[in-house]
Amino acid sequence: MTLIASTIVPTFRNFVRNLNDKGIIIDVDHLIILNYLLRHREIDTYNASVICQRSIEQVRETLSYMENNLKLIQSGGTIKKKYYTFTREVYSMIEKDTEYDRDKRLDRESIKMRILSILKERNLTNADIRQMTGLERHQVIRFMKELEEQGVKMEKKGRFSYYYLDKN
């Protein structure tokens, strides 16, 4: 397999070399997934199956092995919406430790604080909030209903609806 040299960060090459020096053998699928995670913040089972050209069952086994045996990735999300990210240890090995905290998904309280602070400055659409949080459309609607008591209102204009902070 050939990975284009310009897409491989030197620290990633060193990381792979260090794994081999420690006796940790990673195969081509592991390399593909790790390289993908280097450029994206997370991967789900479907996308892993596409980039590795394997069945969903084969990729589930690979991801499980990478998480439980190799300790290279960690899972998050729900059973239906499971995703994988680098572990903190891997981030530190590839010198991306400052990005680990940025790339973690936000918990509910952090999401509330972030949305409220942005709404003080500008309006947000459902799509804006989905992109920020990783929530689904209906989850955002339910979540924003919880924020109504803190002054969040919705201006309904069909597909151009948006949320704003009522200043009264």
Backbone hydrogen bonds, N-H to C=O, Kabsch-Sander energy under -0.5 kcal/mol:
donor,donor_aa,acceptor,acceptor_aa,energy
7,T,4,I,-1.6
8,I,4,I,-0.5
8,I,5,A,-1.2
9,V,7,T,-0.7
12,F,9,V,-1.1
13,R,9,V,-1.8
14,N,10,P,-2.3
15,F,11,T,-2.2
16,V,12,F,-2.5
17,R,13,R,-2.3
18,N,14,N,-2.8
19,L,15,F,-2.2
20,N,16,V,-2.2
21,D,17,R,-2.4
22,K,18,N,-1.7
23,G,20,N,-1.3
24,I,19,L,-2.6
25,I,23,G,-0.8
26,I,24,I,-0.6
31,L,27,D,-2.2
32,I,28,V,-2.6
33,I,29,D,-2.4
34,L,30,H,-2.9
35,N,31,L,-2.7
36,Y,32,I,-2.2
37,L,33,I,-2.6
38,L,34,L,-1.5
39,R,35,N,-1.0
39,R,36,Y,-0.8
40,H,36,Y,-1.8
43,I,84,Y,-1.9
45,T,82,K,-0.6
48,A,44,D,-2.2
49,S,45,T,-2.3
50,V,46,Y,-2.0
51,I,47,N,-2.6
52,C,48,A,-2.1
53,Q,49,S,-0.9
54,R,49,S,-1.7
59,V,55,S,-2.4
60,R,56,I,-2.6
61,E,57,E,-1.9
62,T,58,Q,-2.2
63,L,59,V,-3.2
64,S,60,R,-2.5
65,Y,61,E,-2.5
66,M,62,T,-2.5
67,E,63,L,-1.9
68,N,64,S,-3.3
69,N,65,Y,-1.8
70,L,65,Y,-2.2
72,L,66,M,-2.6
73,I,66,M,-0.9
74,Q,85,T,-2.7
76,G,83,Y,-2.2
82,K,79,I,-0.6
83,Y,76,G,-2.1
84,Y,43,I,-2.6
85,T,74,Q,-2.4
87,T,72,L,-1.6
91,Y,87,T,-2.3
92,S,88,R,-2.3
93,M,89,E,-2.0
94,I,90,V,-2.1
95,E,92,S,-1.0
96,K,91,Y,-3.3
99,E,96,K,-1.7
100,Y,96,K,-0.8
101,D,97,D,-0.7
102,R,98,T,-0.6
103,D,99,E,-2.5
104,K,100,Y,-1.1
111,I,107,D,-2.4
112,K,108,R,-2.4
113,M,109,E,-2.4
114,R,110,S,-2.4
115,I,111,I,-2.9
116,L,112,K,-2.6
117,S,113,M,-2.2
118,I,114,R,-2.2
119,L,115,I,-2.7
120,K,116,L,-1.1
121,E,118,I,-1.4
122,R,118,I,-2.7
124,L,163,Y,-2.1
129,I,125,T,-2.0
130,R,126,N,-2.5
131,Q,127,A,-2.4
132,M,128,D,-1.9
133,T,129,I,-2.3
134,G,130,R,-2.8
140,V,136,E,-2.2
141,I,137,R,-1.8
142,R,138,H,-2.3
143,F,139,Q,-2.7
144,M,140,V,-2.9
145,K,141,I,-1.6
146,E,142,R,-1.3
147,L,143,F,-0.8
148,E,145,K,-1.1
149,E,146,E,-0.6
150,Q,147,L,-1.5
151,G,148,E,-1.9
152,V,147,L,-1.6
153,K,164,Y,-3.1
155,E,162,Y,-3.0
156,K,154,M,-0.7
157,K,155,E,-0.7
160,F,157,K,-2.0
161,S,158,G,-1.2
162,Y,155,E,-1.8
163,Y,124,L,-3.7
164,Y,153,K,-2.5
165,L,119,L,-0.6
166,D,151,G,-3.6
166,D,164,Y,-0.6
